[in-house]
Amino acid sequence: MKKLFIPLLAGVLSLGLTSCSDDSKDNHNGAEGKGGVFMGGVMRMNEVETFKSLNPISVNEIVGFHIGTQLFEGLVKFDQNDLSSISAIARTWESNQNQTEWTFHIRQGVMFHPDACFPDGKGRMLTANDIKYCFDRLCTADPSNAQYDVTFKDRVVGANESFEASKTGKKLGVSGVKVINDTTLIISLKSPFAGFLNILAMPGCWIYPKEAVDKYAIDMRVHPVGTGPFLLETIKEGEVLIMKKNPDYYGYDKDGNKLPYLDGLKYTFIREKKAEILEFKSGNLDMVYRLPVEVFHDVMGDLEHAKERKTEFQILNSPAFNTNYLGFNTTSAAFNKKEVRLAFNFAIDRHKIADFTIQGEGTAADYGMVPYIEEFEKDGYNFKGLKGYTLDVAKAKEYLKKAGYPDGKGFPKVTLEINSGGGNNILVAEVIQKMLKENLNVDIDINIVPFAEHIENVSSGKSDFFRFAWVADYPDPETFLTVFYGKHVPKNTTDKSFVNYSRFQNAQFDSLFAASFVEADKAKRYALLSRAEQIVLDEAPIMPVFYDENFRLEQLNVRNFPENAMNYMDLSVVYLVPKDKMPKK
């Protein structure tokens, strides 16, 4: 069998935001073969970390996003080919001239999954009132609400007022979300926002029934009830999660075939990447993503000789909307001085890490938090004007001296907390630990914790120095810079900071970032955002280390599953060619 190498570019198409007309049959490609004849099958995948929660407003990590995307949908979702916004629960929509009032027309016949939360155990039909309920709940203060800050806050009329009222036990509701009838919903924005459709595709805007909240409450994290193409059948946390086809899903492909094609999905949670790769090579997994360094060059060697030898799987790759960084708790005693943070940034060699530690699996983070994307630059993002960090030991030592720690004397020993499960996390942490010791004479301990514990520690401000990776929520520079917005930092220092993990606050940054919300001209908006990023680089609340490349291995019979820069997966349109139907090689 011949292996295919498909280099996919992470191009971002400009989104038409004023109106949309959709027929669900136009959203997807048909299955191969005349009339779309194919068989079902179960797609088998693995995650090296377990999910934290499948409650939409609590999803704040990639595993929950990957799984939840198959169970839930919002008014719109992303097209996995180009990450443009396409219809989901909303059949069509339009906005007024200045894009501050959006009218969504809801599909008729969208059904919630059958579940014990309903009186007869069967699903019921979704109406606009369900969407209103979910959006009101999104704007309610709750310790598990990780989505309000990055969705409706400061954007939707009445969202902030509803959130503040809920802190005192009042149920005010979001005044800017109005139900006209069962199939019509209007959302009013405080000002135009170019990325609003992107926001509506995020987990916080996924739709679920009130009955599930009433029955399961906090246990909704493992009792997801949505309208997506698959529904939960079995879950054993940390071991296996099985979904089956939703027979009531509304979707059809362009040939009239009912979606999803697959009979089901099976997720395992093998933590070791080497073991995961062995499972894939043994045929027990249909896809794996993120290759460990230990096997990376073996695979790339296969690529170089793909035309000369028979191979047994496909490799797809694309640049990723993903920045790996080390964050500082800027309110901590160790890192409340920007000179310390700048010293750390100038003391590490990002190119050495990219070329030798992760062996080309990513590129050095020369620009900052926003990874270089050609389309961003074409649209006005000033990458070339940004002054980032390069290895400069003399400058690093000078900054540390200015902070009061000449040659590292007197600097407290700090702990770098990293999460388990990531293939390169330990390798990168150890190299940075060595560089900081050699170049600044500072001692860094490394503490490895499970991902769920890591998220808890970082958001609660318990970690002064931590490893993190930010994956774009949507294709826009704004989604990377929102992690520095001061309004995401809670007033009470003991409250969780779900987005701005560094608890960074800078009035000039906030002013530029907020101005980008209301700037309709994309070039001017991107210019504002790049100016804001330079402030971040000057203040150094994080250490950007490298930008990821997406690499995915697929079995040869996997179809209709393109790679994209967000690693967004719409498995409703994926299918498996039966082994006996595969062409003979």
N, C-alpha and C positions, 0 to 999 in steps of 0.2 A: 504494500500500500504506500501511496505517495503522500508525504506530509506537506501541508500548505502553510506558507508564511504570509500573513495578510497584514501589512502595515497600515494601520488606520490613523488618520489625522484627527486631532481633537479640534476640528473647525467648529466654530459657533456661528450659527446662522442668525441674522437679525430677526427679531420676533415681530410679527405684525400684531400690535396690541389693540387696535381700535375695534376690531370685530372678528368674528370667526363663524364660519358655517361648516357643519360637519355631518357627514353620514358615517356611522361607525364602521361601515364596510370599507371606507377609504383609508382607515388608519393603519392597516397592516398589510403586509405581503401575504399572498396565498401560499399554501403548502405546495411542494413540488409534485409534479405529476398531473396529468390531465384531470381537471375537476377537483384538484386538491386531495387526491386519494392518498391516505397515509394511515399509519396506526398510531396509537397513543403512546403509552409507556410512562415510566416514572423517571424524572430527572433527579440524579443523585449528586449532591454537592456537600462541601464541608466548610465549616467555619472554625478557625483555630481558637476563637473565644466564644463563650456563650453570650446570649443577649442579656441586657439588663432589664428591659421592659418592652412589651408589645402594646402598651397603652399609648395611643398616638401622641398625647401631650407630654409623655415622659420619654419618648425616643430621643436620645442624644448621642448615639454611637452607631457605627456603621453596620454592625451585625443586626441590630434591631431594625435599621432602615432596610437592609437587604430582605429580611424576612417579612417585615410589615408591608413592603411594597406589593407583595403578592396577595396579602390578606385584605388590604384596605385600598380605597381610592378617594381622591378629593374631587373637587369640581373639574380640575384639569390634572394632567400628568405629563411626564416628559416622554418624548419620542426617543427610544434608545438608539436610533440611528444618528440623530443630530442634536439631541437635547432641546429641541424646540417644544413649545407647549402645545399639547393636543387635547382634544376633548376627552372627558372621562364621565363623571356623573352629570356634568353639564353638557347638554347636546350642542348648544350654541350660546354665544354671548355677544354683547356689544357695549360700548361705552359712550359717554357724552363727549363733546368736542375736546374738552380739556382733560379728559380721562380721570375725573374725580368721582364719577358715578358709573358703576358697572352693573349691568343687568344680565343675569344668568338664567337660561331656560333649561330646566331640569328634565332629563330623560324620563319618560314614563316607563314603568315596569322594572326599575332598578330594585332588586330585592336584597334585604339583609340575609346573611347566612342563617340557615336553620340552627336554632340553639335553645337550650333549656331556659334561657331568660325570657322567652316568649311563652304565653299561656299554653299554646298547643304544640310547642317545640318546633314549629315551623317558622321560617323567616317571614317577614312582612315587607310590604312595599315602602320604599323610602319616599319622603316628601320634603319640600323645602323647609318644613318645620324641624326636621331632623338636622338639617344643615345649620339652621339658626341655633338649635340647642348646642351643637358641638362648638360653634364659634363663640357662643356665650361662655361655655365651659373653658374654652381656650383662654379667655380673658378673665379668669378667676384665679385668685391667689391660692396656691396649693404647693406644698413642699416638693411634690413630684412634677410640677409643671415646668418643663425645660424648654417649652416651645413659644411661649408668649412673647418673650423678648425679641425673638428673631422673626416674628410673623406680624401680628396686628399692632403691637405696641408702637405708638407715635405715628401710625399710618391710618388706621381705620377710625372713623368718627365714633366717639364714645367708648373706644377700647380701654383707654387709660382710666376713664371715670369708672367703668365697670370693674376693672381690676382693683382700684383703690377702694371702692365700695365693698367689694367682697371681703376685704380684710377685716371689716367690722361686722360681717355676717349678712350684709344686705345683698339681695339679688337684683341688681340694676339692669342687667342685660346690656348688650351692645347696641346703642341707638342707631349706629350706622349700618346695621344689618337688618333688613326689613323683608318680611315675607309678604308677597303680594297675593299669591295663591299657592296651591300645592306644587306647582311646577315653575314658579317664578320667584327669584330672589334678587334683591338689589343691595349692593355693598357700596357705601359712600366713603371716600378717602378724604383725609384732611387736606391733602395736596396731591398733585399728580406724582406718581411713582412708576418709573419705567419698568421696574421688575415685578409688578404686582402679580402677574400670572405665575411667575416663578414661585412667589410666596405661597400661592394657593396649591402648589404641588408638593409642599413640604409636609412632613408627618403631622405637625400640629393641625393641619387643615384636612386630614383624613376624616372620613365620616363613619360614625358608629351609632347604635341606637341607645336611647336613654335606658331602656330595659336592661342592657348589659351593665351600665354603671350602677343601677339600682340593685342588681342581683350580686355583682361581683366586687364592686367598690375597688379597694386597693388590689384585689386579686385579678383585676382586668389585665394586669401585666402578663398573665399566663392564660387568660380567657379572652382572646381577641374575637370580636364579632364585627365583621365589616361587610363590604359589598364586592370585594375583589374577586379575581378569577379563581382563587383557591381558598379553601376553608380548612381550618385546623381539624385534624383527626386524632393525632397522638402527640403527646409531649412528655419527654423525660428530660428535665433540665440538665444540661451538660453532657447529654448522651445522644439523644435523637429527637427530631421534630418531623412529623409527617403531615403533609397536607394532601387533600384530594380535590379533584376538579369540582368547581362550583357549577352544578347543573343549571342554575338559574342566572348565570352570568349573561349580561346583555350583549356582549361583543360578538361580532362576526367579521370575517376577513373579506377582502374585496370580491372573492369568488362565492361568498355566501356560506362558507364553512363556519360552524359555530366555534367560538373560542371558549376556553383555552384548548389547544390541541392535546396537550399532555393529560394523562390520567391523574398524575399527582407529582408531588415533590417530596424528596427525602433529604433532610439536612442532618449530617452528623457533626460532632464537635471534637474531632481529633486535634489535640493541641500541638503536637509535634509536626512540623512541616515535612520532615523526612518521611515520617510514617504516612502522612497525607499523600505525598508523591508516590510512595509505594502502592498505596491503595488505588491511585489513579492508574498507574502502570499495570496493575493487576486487573483493571477493568471494573473495579468496584465503585468508582466515581466517574461521572460524566464530564466534570469540569473542575479545575482548581485555578485560583488566581493568587498572585504574589508568590514568586519563586524564591526559595531561600538561596543565599549566596553559595552554599555548599554545592548546589546542583546547577546553579545558573549558567556557568560557562559550559557545562556538559550539554545543556540544552541548546545554548547559543552555538556550540560547535556543530550540533545537528543541523541548525539553520544554515550554516555556511555550506554544508554538504547536502542540503536537502535534495538537490537535483541528481545527486550521485548515489543515493542509497534509499532503500525502502524504510519508511518510518510509519509510526502507528498512531500519531495524533496531530492535531493542529495547534499552532501557536499564533496568537493574536496579540498585538501590542499597540499602545497609543500613549502619548503624553498624558499625564494625569493632572486633574484639578486637585492636587493634594500636596500640602507642604508639611514636611516633618521638621519639628522645632523643639527646642528646650525652652520652657517658660520659667520666668521668675515671678514669685509673689512679691510684687513691688511694694507691698505694705510690710514686708518682713524686715527684721533688723539687718539681715545679711544683704538684702538686695534693694533697700529703699533709696540707695544712692545710684544715680544713673552712671556715675563714673565706674562703679563696680561692674555694672551690667555691660558697659562698653568695653571694659577691659576683657571680660570673658569673651565677648564677640570677636575682638581682634586677636585673641590668643589661639583660635582654632583654625585649622587648615581644611576648609570645606572641600576643596578640590581633591585633596589627598583622601578624605573620607569617601567621596563619590567614586574616585578612580580605583582605590585599593580596598577600602573597608567593605563597601557595598558592591564593588567591582562592576560599576556601570549600570546598576539597577535603577539609578536615579542620577540627577544632575545637581551640581553644587548650587546652593541657594544664594546666588550672587546679587539678586535684586532685592529681596526682602520677603514679605509674607505672600505677596501675589506672585504665583509662578508665571514665567514668561509664556504668554499665549499670543501668537501672531495676530489673531483677530482682535484681541484687546488693544494691541499696539496700533493696528490700522484704524480702530475706532477712537483713538486719542489718548490711550494710557501711555504715560511718558516713562517707559522703562529706562530708556537711555539717559534720562535726566536724574535718575535716582542714584544716590550715593550710599551704597551698601557697605559690606564689610569684606575685607581681604585679610589674610594673615599678615600681621604687623606686630611683631613681638615687642619692639621698642615702644610703639604707641600703647600697646596693652599694658606694659609695665608702668608707663607714665600715668595712665588713667587710674591704675590701682594705687599708685603713690598719691595722686590727688585725692583719692577717697580715704586716705589715711592708713594705707597698708603697704608701705614700701617693701618691695621684694616679698610680698605676701605675709609679712610679719604682723601678727595680731588678727589676721583674718580668721573667723571661726570656721571650724570644720562643718561643712554642710553635706546634706544627703541628696543625691539625685534619685528621685523616685521614677521608676519605669514600670510599664505594665508587661506582664508575661504574654506569651503568644505571638508577638511580632518576631518575624524571622531575624531581623537585623538589630533589634532593640539593644540587646546586650553587647553585641560587637561595637556598635556606634558609641554606646555609653562608655565602654572601656577605653576606646580610643580618645574620646573627649576627656575623660578622667586623666589619662596620661598626658595629653597636651596641656591641660590646665596646670598640672603639677610641674611639667618641664618648663613651661613658659611664664607661669605666674607664681610658682611655688605655693600653690594652694592645694589643700587636701580635700578630695571629694569622695564620699562613700556612695555606694550604689545599693539601692533597695528595690527588689523586684516583688511586685504584688499582683494579684489577679486584677483583670481589667475593671470589673465592677467596683472593687475596692479602690482602685486608682482613680476612677471617675469621682467617687465619693470624696476621697481625700483632696483632690485638686479643686473641685467645685466648692468644697467647704473651707478652703484656705489652709488646710492642714499640711500641705506640701509647699515648701519654700522654693524648690527647684525640681522641675518635673519634665518628663518627656511627653510630647503630644504630637498628634498629626491632625491637621484640619483638612477635611474633605469638603469641597464646595457643596453647598446645598442647591445651588443653581449656577448656570454659566455666566457669572458677572463678577468683576473685581470686588464689588461691595460685600459679597458673602465672606471674603477673606478678612476684610478690614473691620467688619462688625465686631470681631473679637476684641477690639480695642475701644469700643464706644463706651464712654463713661457712664451713660445712662443704664448700661447693663450691670453696673456694680451696685449691689444692694446697699442701702443706707446703714443697715444693721450689719456690722462686720461679722457677726456669727451666722448670717444667712448665706445660703448657697449662691454663688455667682456662676450660673450655668454656661454663660457665653464668654464673658470677659474673665477668663481664668487667672490672668495676671493681675486683675483688679487695677488696671492701668487707667488713670484719669488725667486728661489734658484738655483744657478749655479750647485751645486753638484747633486741635484735632477734631473735637466734638463739633465745633462750628463748621468746619469744612465738610465733615461727614454728613451732618444734618443738611447742609446746603445742597448736597448731592441728591437728597430725597426729592427735592422740588424742581431740580433742573431737568427740563424736558429734552434739551439738546444733548445727545450722547457724548459728543466730543468734549463739550464743556463739562459735562458731568464726570467723565473719566479724568479730565484735567484736575478737577477738584479732588477726586479720589487719589490720584498719584501725588498731589501735594500733601494730602493727609498722610499718605504712607511715608513720605520723607520725614515727617514729624515722628512717626513711630521709629524709624531708623535712627533718628537723632537721640531719642529717649531710651531706646533699647529695652522694652519690656520682655522681649523674647530673644532667643538665639536661633534664627532660621538656619537649618543645616543642609537639607537637600529637598529637591522636588522629585516626587515619585514618577516612575514610568509604570504603566499598567502592562502586565504580562499575564496572559491567560492561556492555560492548556485546555483543549477540548478534545473529546473523542471524535473520530472522523464522522460519526453518524449524527452529530449535533448540527442543527440547522436554525437559521433565522435568529442568530444570537450575536449581533455585532458588538465589538468593544467600543467604549466611549470614554471620554476623559473623566467622568464622574463614577465610572463602574456601575452605572445605573442599569438595573436588570428588569425588563418587562417579560416575565416568563409566560405570559398569556399567549405570546406569539411564537415561542420556541417550540421545536418539535424534534423528535428523534426518528431517524430513518431506521426501520427494522433491519437487523443485521443481515437477514436473508435477502433484503432488497438492495443491499450495497453492491456497487459495481465490483466485479472481480478484477484483481490486479495481477 
